[in-house]
Amino acid sequence: MTKILVADDEMDLETLIKQKFRKQIREKQYEFIFALNGNDALEKIRNNFDIDMVLSDINMPEMDGLTLLSELNDVYPLLKTVMVSAYGDMDNIRTAMNRGAFDFVCKPVNFEDLELTIEKTLKHVQQIKDTLLAIKENNILKMYVDASVLHFMGTKSFEESLMVNETVDATVVFIDICGFTSITETQPADTVVFMLNTYFDVMVKEIIAQKGYIDKFIGDAILAVFRGEYHLDRAIDACLSLRTHINSLPNINESVNYKPALSIGINSGELISGNIGSSTLRRLDYTVVGDVVNTAARLQSVASAGQILIPESAFEKVKNSFSCKSIGQHPLKNKQLSVNLYEVIE
């Protein structure tokens, strides 16, 4: 329902408006709120924050319409005001327009003209609301999508690229915050989310620093992907660094005795990158799938707090660059044979 404030000291106008707009009032299209002067109008606006427009007389006691207009522009700059003035009062009309009045109607009021003016004003108000909503949504979108992706979304090739599926050589990293589930069971939601976001921020910065990207957040875990030259080396560098930073974090909540530790699984090789999900639900996720991804997840589940585990195939690629130690063969889910695993030390 649209709320319209009418400020006029002539009581007859209230009666006429209720008569002329009775259909819109009955159908709850419009709701009119009446005030006798500028002071009364300001009080009504303070008590009805969702008023969409103001229809104000110029000549009123206590506070006239021009003063009210100035007050509204200072305090409620998005509220649009239509002024009511007698014929020939051009000086006041010009003053009102210069002070930001959206439009004006003349007395005696032509109600057909008034109705058209109200419709035009409300259409403009809705356009402002739509613009502000778009800005708000865009700002929210920026919180979830990287700036380079937003720029790419504006290009012609964006829609075509959504349909591209490819096999790529990359490194997949699964990072889990050990023991965090117990926090979710004992602490308020705000505490849980604040702590989790704090840890994620630390980890994401190190992943981005090594030119990796976050494929998704999964509860209290992260799936990250590294592509391009030396992707396995960069992934390990990122994990070593983020582990050090997480280990050095102070207790971020005095009421919660919790020291975060990470278990990390890393695997490298060919995987499928594509737009996967349900077109029926209109929920598609550009993500990675394949045995490399599944194995990285299994490695993370085997890793204990503070461990970074890689398979033997990855060890052979980085053994001259990183200090690693063998932890022997371990069975992994959905693998027929046990896998030789190595812990990355430094």
Long-range contacts (C-beta under 8 A, 24 or more apart in sequence): 1-28, 1-29, 1-30, 1-31, 2-29, 2-30, 2-31, 2-52, 2-53, 2-122, 3-30, 3-31, 3-32, 3-33, 3-48, 3-50, 3-51, 3-52, 4-30, 4-31, 4-32, 4-33, 4-51, 4-52, 4-53, 4-54, 4-55, 4-118, 5-32, 5-33, 5-34, 5-35, 5-41, 5-44, 5-45, 5-48, 5-51, 5-53, 5-54, 5-55, 5-56, 6-32, 6-33, 6-34, 6-35, 6-54, 6-55, 6-56, 7-34, 7-35, 7-36, 7-37, 7-38, 7-40, 7-41, 7-54, 7-55, 7-56, 7-57, 7-60, 7-65, 7-68, 8-34, 8-35, 8-36, 8-55, 8-56, 8-57, 8-60, 8-84, 9-36, 9-37, 9-57, 9-60, 9-61, 10-57, 13-57, 13-109, 16-109, 16-111, 20-111, 20-114, 20-115, 21-115, 30-118, 36-60, 36-61, 37-61, 37-62, 37-63, 37-64, 38-62, 38-63, 38-64, 38-65, 38-67, 38-68, 38-71, 39-63, 41-68, 42-68, 42-71, 45-72, 45-76, 45-79, 51-79, 52-79, 52-80, 52-122, 52-125, 53-79, 53-80, 53-81, 53-82, 53-102, 53-118, 53-121, 53-122, 53-125, 54-79, 54-80, 54-81, 54-82, 55-81, 55-82, 55-84, 55-114, 55-118, 56-81, 56-82, 56-83, 56-84, 57-83, 57-84, 57-85, 58-83, 58-84, 58-85, 58-89, 58-92, 58-96, 65-96, 66-92, 66-95, 66-96, 66-99, 69-96, 69-99, 69-100, 69-101, 70-99, 73-99, 73-100, 78-128, 78-132, 80-121, 80-124, 80-125, 82-117, 82-118, 82-121, 84-109, 146-213, 162-275, 162-284, 162-286, 163-275, 164-274, 164-275, 165-272, 165-273, 165-274, 165-275, 166-272, 166-273, 166-274, 167-270, 167-271, 167-272, 167-273, 168-227, 168-270, 168-271, 168-272, 168-273, 168-288, 169-227, 169-231, 169-268, 169-269, 169-270, 170-225, 170-226, 170-227, 170-231, 170-268, 170-269, 170-271, 170-273, 170-288, 170-292, 171-225, 171-226, 171-227, 171-231, 171-232, 171-234, 171-235, 171-266, 171-267, 171-268, 172-223, 172-224, 172-225, 172-266, 172-267, 172-268, 172-271, 172-288, 172-292, 172-293, 172-296, 173-207, 173-212, 173-222, 173-223, 173-224, 173-225, 173-226, 173-235, 173-238, 173-239, 173-264, 173-265, 173-266, 173-296, 174-221, 174-222, 174-223, 174-264, 174-265, 174-266, 174-296, 174-297, 174-299, 174-300, 175-203, 175-221, 175-222, 175-224, 175-239, 175-242, 175-262, 175-263, 175-264, 175-300, 176-220, 176-221, 176-262, 176-263, 176-264, 176-300, 177-220, 177-221, 177-260, 177-261, 177-262, 178-260, 178-261, 178-262, 178-263, 178-304, 178-305, 179-258, 179-261, 179-305, 180-220, 180-258, 180-260, 181-220, 183-256, 183-258, 184-220, 187-256, 191-253, 191-255, 191-256, 194-252, 194-253, 195-252, 195-253, 195-256, 195-258, 196-220, 198-249, 198-252, 199-246, 199-249, 199-260, 202-242, 202-245, 202-246, 202-249, 203-242, 203-245, 203-246, 203-262, 206-238, 206-241, 206-242, 206-245, 207-238, 207-242, 209-238, 209-241, 210-234, 210-235, 210-237, 210-238, 210-241, 212-238, 215-287, 215-288, 216-285, 216-287, 221-300, 223-293, 225-288, 231-268, 232-266, 232-268, 232-314, 232-317, 232-318, 233-318, 233-321, 233-322, 235-266, 235-268, 236-266, 236-308, 236-310, 236-318, 236-322, 236-344, 239-264, 239-266, 239-308, 239-344, 240-308, 240-344, 240-346, 243-306, 243-308, 247-306, 261-305, 261-306, 262-305, 262-306, 263-300, 263-301, 263-303, 263-304, 263-305, 263-306, 263-307, 264-300, 264-303, 264-307, 264-308, 264-309, 265-295, 265-296, 265-297, 265-298, 265-299, 265-300, 265-301, 265-302, 265-303, 265-309, 265-310, 266-296, 266-299, 266-308, 266-309, 266-310, 266-314, 266-344, 267-292, 267-293, 267-295, 267-296, 267-299, 267-310, 267-311, 267-314, 268-292, 268-313, 268-314, 268-317, 269-313, 294-334, 295-332, 295-335, 295-339, 298-332, 298-333, 298-334, 298-335, 299-332, 299-341, 301-333, 302-330, 302-332, 302-341, 307-343, 308-343, 308-344, 309-341, 309-342, 309-343, 309-344, 310-341, 310-342, 310-344, 311-339, 311-340, 311-341, 311-342, 312-339, 312-340, 312-341, 312-342, 314-342, 315-340, 315-342, 322-346
